């Protein structure tokens, strides 16, 4: 009987040591996972690896013709965000801005988003109507005079993002 009791105590000690070690390992893993990414993620899960710089995105767009698309991941500063819902943003691509929408309106970004963003999805060119340009200007918080000054359609660099990473503040 005494032997069974000793075996029981030893087994209980080993089990509790394994549980403590497992909890410590899980906690360390969770800390490493949260410290690993300085970004907030929106939409599909993407990572920052392989993102091209904003200065190079112009080359991708230069290769496009009307109706073409290219799968791209790039990093650029945020110039503006839709002030109504966060349903679009404009990224600084050097000489031009890239207008970014979110796939199927499946996610939005914070209305006060700023700093650097990484987007992954489809790059394309689009002729944008006066009505849409005025609507976007209104959503962007432009004045009535600035909205009224929009009188001609424009060719824009467009992007349909599957996922977005925004560098945490």
C-alpha positions as CSV (number, residue, x, y, z in Angstrom):
1,X,0.0,0.0,0.0
2,X,2.9,2.3,0.9
3,X,4.4,1.7,-2.5
4,X,1.3,2.7,-4.3
5,X,1.1,5.9,-2.3
6,X,4.8,6.7,-3.2
7,X,4.1,6.0,-6.9
8,X,1.0,8.2,-6.8
9,X,2.9,11.1,-5.2
10,X,5.7,10.9,-7.8
11,X,3.2,10.7,-10.7
12,X,1.4,13.7,-9.3
13,X,4.6,15.7,-8.9
14,X,5.7,15.0,-12.5
15,X,2.3,15.9,-13.9
16,X,2.2,19.2,-12.1
17,X,5.8,20.1,-13.2
18,X,4.8,19.4,-16.8
19,X,1.7,21.6,-16.5
20,X,3.7,24.5,-15.1
21,X,6.4,24.1,-17.8
22,X,3.6,24.0,-20.4
23,X,2.0,27.2,-19.1
24,X,5.3,29.0,-19.1
25,X,6.0,27.8,-22.6
26,X,2.5,29.0,-23.8
27,X,3.0,32.3,-22.1
28,X,6.4,32.8,-23.6
29,X,5.0,31.9,-27.0
30,X,2.1,34.3,-26.7
31,X,4.5,37.1,-25.7
32,X,6.8,36.4,-28.6
33,X,3.8,36.3,-31.0
34,X,2.5,39.7,-29.9
35,X,5.9,41.3,-29.8
36,X,6.8,40.0,-33.2
37,X,4.5,42.3,-35.3
38,X,4.5,46.1,-34.8
39,X,1.3,46.2,-37.0
40,X,-2.4,46.1,-36.6
41,X,-4.0,43.8,-39.1
42,X,-7.2,44.3,-41.0
43,X,-8.9,42.0,-43.5
44,X,-7.1,38.9,-44.6
45,X,-4.0,37.9,-42.6
46,X,-0.9,39.1,-44.4
47,X,2.7,39.7,-43.3
48,X,5.2,42.4,-44.1
49,X,7.7,40.1,-45.9
50,X,8.3,40.9,-49.5
51,X,6.5,44.3,-49.5
52,X,8.0,46.6,-52.0
53,X,8.6,50.3,-51.2
54,X,6.2,53.0,-52.3
55,X,8.9,54.5,-54.6
56,X,8.8,51.2,-56.7
57,X,5.0,50.9,-56.9
58,X,5.0,53.4,-59.8
59,X,6.9,50.9,-61.9
60,X,4.2,48.3,-61.3
61,X,1.5,50.7,-62.4
62,X,3.5,51.9,-65.4
63,X,3.5,48.4,-66.8
64,X,-0.4,48.2,-66.6
65,X,-2.7,48.9,-69.4
66,X,-6.5,49.6,-69.1
67,X,-8.1,46.3,-67.9
68,X,-4.9,44.8,-66.5
69,X,-4.3,43.9,-62.9
70,X,-1.2,42.9,-60.9
71,X,-1.0,41.1,-57.6
72,X,1.2,43.3,-55.4
73,X,2.2,43.9,-51.8
74,X,3.7,47.3,-51.0
75,X,4.4,49.7,-48.1
76,X,3.5,53.4,-48.2
77,X,2.6,56.3,-46.0
78,X,-1.1,56.9,-45.5
79,X,-2.2,60.3,-46.9
80,X,-5.9,60.1,-46.0
81,X,-8.7,57.8,-44.9
82,X,-12.5,58.0,-45.5
83,X,-13.8,60.1,-42.6
84,X,-17.3,58.5,-42.8
85,X,-16.5,54.8,-42.3
86,X,-12.8,54.0,-43.0
87,X,-13.9,52.3,-46.2
88,X,-10.9,53.6,-48.3
89,X,-7.6,55.2,-47.9
90,X,-5.1,57.0,-50.1
91,X,-1.4,56.0,-50.0
92,X,1.5,58.1,-51.0
93,X,3.3,56.4,-54.0
94,X,5.8,59.2,-54.7
95,X,4.6,61.2,-57.6
96,X,1.0,59.9,-57.4
97,X,-1.4,58.6,-54.8
98,X,-2.9,55.1,-54.8
99,X,-6.6,54.9,-54.0
100,X,-7.1,51.7,-51.9
101,X,-10.5,50.0,-51.4
102,X,-11.1,46.9,-49.3
103,X,-12.2,43.7,-50.9
104,X,-16.0,43.2,-50.8
105,X,-16.2,46.0,-48.2
106,X,-15.3,43.1,-45.8
107,X,-13.3,45.3,-43.5
108,X,-12.5,48.9,-42.7
109,X,-9.5,50.8,-41.2
110,X,-9.7,53.3,-38.4
111,X,-10.9,56.8,-39.3
112,X,-7.7,58.2,-37.8
113,X,-5.3,55.8,-39.4
114,X,-1.9,57.4,-40.1
115,X,1.7,56.5,-40.6
116,X,2.9,53.5,-42.7
117,X,0.6,50.8,-44.2
118,X,1.3,47.6,-46.0
119,X,-1.4,46.5,-48.4
120,X,-1.7,43.2,-50.4
121,X,-4.0,42.7,-53.3
122,X,-4.7,43.8,-56.9
123,X,-3.3,47.0,-58.5
124,X,-5.2,48.4,-61.5
125,X,-5.9,51.6,-63.4
126,X,-9.3,53.2,-63.6
127,X,-11.0,56.2,-65.2
128,X,-13.0,57.7,-62.3
129,X,-16.2,59.7,-63.0
130,X,-16.8,63.2,-61.7
131,X,-19.6,61.9,-59.5
132,X,-17.3,59.4,-57.8
133,X,-14.5,61.9,-57.5
134,X,-16.9,64.4,-55.8
135,X,-18.2,61.6,-53.5
136,X,-14.7,60.6,-52.4
137,X,-13.8,64.3,-51.9
138,X,-16.9,64.7,-49.6
139,X,-16.0,61.5,-47.7
140,X,-12.4,62.8,-47.4
141,X,-13.6,65.9,-45.6
142,X,-13.0,68.4,-48.5
143,X,-14.8,71.8,-48.5
144,X,-17.8,72.5,-50.8
145,X,-15.5,74.7,-53.0
146,X,-13.0,71.9,-53.4
147,X,-15.8,69.5,-54.3
148,X,-17.4,71.9,-56.8
149,X,-13.9,72.4,-58.5
150,X,-14.0,68.7,-59.6
151,X,-15.3,68.9,-63.2
152,X,-13.5,66.3,-65.2
153,X,-12.9,62.5,-64.8
154,X,-9.4,61.4,-63.9
155,X,-7.2,58.4,-64.4
156,X,-6.3,56.9,-61.0
157,X,-4.0,54.3,-59.6
158,X,-6.4,52.0,-57.8
159,X,-5.9,49.0,-55.5
160,X,-8.2,46.4,-54.1
161,X,-6.7,45.2,-50.8
162,X,-7.3,41.7,-49.5
163,X,-5.4,42.7,-46.3
164,X,-3.9,45.7,-44.6
165,X,-1.2,46.2,-42.0
166,X,-1.0,49.5,-40.3
167,X,2.1,50.3,-38.2
168,X,1.0,50.7,-34.5
169,X,1.5,54.2,-33.0
